[in-house]
Amino acid sequence: MILGHDHARATVPATSANLGPGFDSLGLALALHDELEVRVVDGPGGVVTVTGQGAGEVPDGEDHLVLRALRLALDHVGAPQPGLALTCVNRIPHGRGLGSSAAAAVGGLVLARALLADPAALDDDTLLMLATRLEGHPDNAAPALLGGATVAWLDTDDDTGPHAPHAVRVPVHEDVVPVVLVPTERLLTQHARSVLPAVVTHRDAAFQAGRAALLVEALGRRPDLLLPATEDRLHQEHRRPVMQDSLAVVDALRARGVAAVVSGAGPTVLALGRRTVVDGTGADADQAVDEVLRDAAGTWQVLHPAVDQAGARSWSVA
C-alpha cells in the first residue's frame, strides 16, 4: 500500500457511552469536536502540537495517542511510516467521560485513511477493529466513528483472546436534545471501573436488559419514555463513592423528570432533554438544569451539543 497524499485533516466528535442501562454497548456522538491535521515531513519520527484540552499534559511525540493510532493503521495496510507533523485542536474535555481517548484513536485512524492512495483499504469495520484494539472496548469508538447513536458488541465476551467488534447505528428522534454538565474534576476510567462489582443479581440483570431495550425505542421513536428507559442498576450506584457530586446532580434532575445519567465513566452528567421550541433552541431540561446547579456542589460547565450524525470525517488537502 502506498501513500497518495502528504497532508490531511480530520474532525472527530465527543461521545457519551452507556446512556444509563446500555453499559459498554450504547453510545451517542455529540457535536463537540477535536480538529486534527497531519503533514508528511522529512526525517523520521513525529512531532505533535496540541492546543486546547490536554495542552502541556499529553505527549508531544510518538507516544501521542492520535499518532499511535495513525501509525497502527498505516502498519495494518503495509503503508510506509514517514516523518509526521501532527496538530491537534482539542475541544473534548479529558478525563470527564466524554470519549476523549476514543476520539484521539478514531481521529488518528481516519487521518491514516485520508493519506492512503486507496482509502477503501481502511473501511469502517477495519477502523472499528483497530480502535477497539487501542481502547479495549468499542462503546465510545463506535459513535465517534459512525456518528449518531450506536449499539456495539464483541463476538464473545471472555478471556480467551481478542474478539471482533461490531456496531450498528440506531435512530435518534429529532426531539432528543442532549445537555452536558461538565465538572472541573476529572476521573480516570480505570478508577471508575475498579469500584464495580464482579457479580450482579439475576434480578438486576433482567431489569437492566429491559431498560436497555426500552432505551433504543425511546431514543428512536418515544422520547417521552426516556426517563424510565435510562434507569440503571448495573454501574452508576456502585460508582457513587467516587463521584458523589455527579450522582447528586443525576438524582436531582431525575426527581424533576429529566432523563439524566452519568456520561461514560463520569464524572460528566448527560441529560437527554426533549425539544420544546420550534426553532430548536430550547429543551425541557434547561430549567431543571438551572435549578439543580444553583444548589450543586462544585463548578459545572453546561454545554448544549447537538447529536452528531456524521461521526469522524477526514479528507486529503491539496
N, C-alpha and C positions, 0 to 999 in steps of 0.2 A: 504493500500500500504506500502511495506517495502523498505528500502534502501538495495541495493545489493552491493554497493561499498562505500568505505570511502575516495576515492581520485580520483579527476577528473581534466581534463584540457579542455580548450576551446580557440578557436580563433574566432574573430568576426570582420567584415570589417567596414571601414568607409562607409558613404553613402552620396549621393548628391540628395536632393529632389527638386521637381518642374521641373528642367531642362528647365526653361523658362515658357512655357504655361501650363505645367501639374501641376498646383497649388494644393497642398495637395493630389496628386494622383500618379504622376510619380516619380520614384526614381531609382537610379543607385548605385550598390555596387562597391566600389573601393578597390583595393588591398593594403590597408594600415590598419594594424590590431592591435587591442588590444589583448594581451595574458593573459589568466586568469587561475588560479589554486586554487583549494579548497581542504581542508582536513578536515575530521571529527575529532574533538579533544574532550578530556574530559572537562567537565564543560559546563555551559550554555553560551549563547550569542555568538557573533562573533567578530573577530579581523581582520582588513584589513590593508595590507601593499601595498602601491602604489609607483611605480617608474615611471618616465617619466611625461607625461602630467597630470596636476592636482595634482601632489605630493605636500603635505603640504597644499592643498586647500580643497580637498574633505574630507568627514567624514571618520574616521578610525574604525567605529563600525557599529552597526545595521542600522544606517541611510544611509550607503553607498548604492547607487542605485543597484549595482550588487548583494549585499547581500539581499536587499529588494526584488529584483526580484526572486532570488533563493528561498527565504522563501515563497514568494507568490505561486510559482509553487509547492513546497512541500505541502503547505497547501491545494492547489487546489485538489490534489490527495489523501489527507489524510495521507501523509507520516509524520514520526516523525521529530521534529525540533532539531537536535543535535547542540552541540557546533561546530563552524566552524572557520577555519583559511583560509582567502582568500588573495591571492597575485595577484596584477594587474600590468602588464607591459603595460602602456598606450602609444600608438603612435598617436592616433587620437587627433588632437588639440581640445581643449574645447572652446565653445562659438564662433565658427567660421563657423557654417553652414555645418559641415561635419558629423552630426549624432552621436556625442559622447554620448549623453544620450540614444539614441536608441541602440547603441552598448552595453552600460552598461546593459540596460534592457534585451536585447536579450541574452547577454552573461550570465547573471545570470540564465535565463530560461533554456538555453541549458546545463549549468552546472548541474542544478537540474535533467534534463533528464538523464545525464550521471551517476548520483548517484543512480538512481532507479533500482530496480530489474527488472522492466518491463518498459523500456523506451518508449514503444508504448503508454503508458498512457498519455504522453505529446507529442502528434503529432504536426505537424506544424500548423494546424488550431487552436489547443488549445493554442500554444505558441503565435501565432499572436494575438489571443484574449487577452491574458494576457499582452502582450507587449503594445497593444493599450490601455488597462486599465491604464497602467503606464504612457504612453506617451500622451494619449489624441487623437492621430490620428495615422494611420498606414503607412504614406508615407515613413518614414525612416525605420521603423521596418521591413517592408516587404522585401526590398532588403537586409537589414542586415541579415535577417533570411534565405531568399531563394537564394540570390545571383543574379547576372545579373541585368537586368532592369526589373522593375515591375510596374504594374498598380494596385493600391489599392483603395478600396472603402468601404463605410459602407452601411448597408441595407437601411437606410434612413439618412437624414441629417436635423434633427430638434432638439428641446429641450425637447422632451418627455421622454428621458432616454437613457441609453446605447444601442448601436446597434452593431450587429455582424460585424466585419471587414472581408474583403475578399481580396485576392490578386492573380494575375496571373503573370507569367513571360512572357516577350516579348523578341523576339530575338534582339541581338546586333551584327551588322555586324563586321567582324574581322578587318575591316579598320577603325573603330571608335577608336580614341586614346584620352583618357582624359588627359588634362593638368590642374593641380590645382594650383591656385595662392592664397597663404595664407598670409593675412596681419598680422601684430603684434597686431592690435587692436581686441578686442572682441566685440560682440554684443549679448545681451540677446534676445532669440526668442520672449519673451513676448513684449519687446520693439519694435522689428521689426514688430510684428503683430499689435501693438497698433496704428500704423500710417496708416493702411489700411482702405479704406472707407467701410461703411456698405452696400452701394448700388453702382452697376455699370450699365452702359447703356446697352441696348439691343444690340447695335452695337458692343460694346467691348466684350460682352459675346459671340456673334456669331463669332467674329474674333478669340477669344480665343479657342472656341471649334474646329474651323477649323485647327488652328495651332497645337493643342494638338493631333488631329487625324493624321495630317501630320507628326508629330514627331515620332509616332510609326512606320510609314513607313520609315522615314529617318533613324532611328536607326537600323532597321532590314534589309532593302534592298536598300535604296537610300541615302547613306551618302552625296551625292552631294546636297541633299536638306536640310541639317542640318541648314544652315543659315536662310532661311525663316521659317523653322519648329520650330526654337527656339525663334521666335518673341513673345513678351509678352505685354499685355495691362492691366493685372489684378493686378499686385503687385509690379513689380520692380520700375517703375517710382514713385509710391507713396512712396517708401522707400528711394528715393534719399536723402532727408534731413538728414537721419540717417546713410547713407553710401555713401557719395559723392565720396570719392576716389575710392570705388569699382565700382560704376556706371560709373565713368570716364574711368576706365580701360575697362569695358564692352563695352562702346561706341567706344573707340579707337580700340579695337580688331575687333569689328563688322564692323567698317569702313574699315578694312583691309581684310574683307571677312571671318573672323573666327567666328564660332558659339559660342559666349561667353554669359554666363548667370551668375546671382548670384546663388551661391550654397545654397540651402535651404533658411534659413532666413538671410544668409550672416554673415559676410562680405566677405567670401571667394568667389573667382571667379572661375567658371568652364568653361574651353574651350574644346569643342568637336572637336578635330582636326581629320584629315584623314591621314592614313598611307601613307608615300611616299618612305620608304626604305624597301627593300625586307626582310631584317633581323629583321624588327620591331623596329629599333632604332630611327626612325625619323617620324615626323608628320609635316603637312603643317602649323600648328600653331606655331611651335617653333620660327621661325624667327620673326613673328609678336609679339609674347610674349616678345622676347628680345628687340625689338624696342620700344614697348609700355612702358615697365618697366624702360627703361632708363630715361624717362621723367615723370614717375608716381610719385605722392606724396606718402609718407610713405615708409615702408620697406616691401618687399614681399619675401616669400619663394616659389620657384617653384618646384612642385612635379610632377612626371610622373607615377602615379599608373595605372596599367592595370585595365580593368574591372574584378572584382572578380566574377567568375562564380559559386563558390561553396557556398557562404554565410557562416553563422556561422557553426562551426564544434565543436563537443565535444566528448570526449572519456574518459572511465574509465582507471585508472592507476593501474596496479597490485601492 
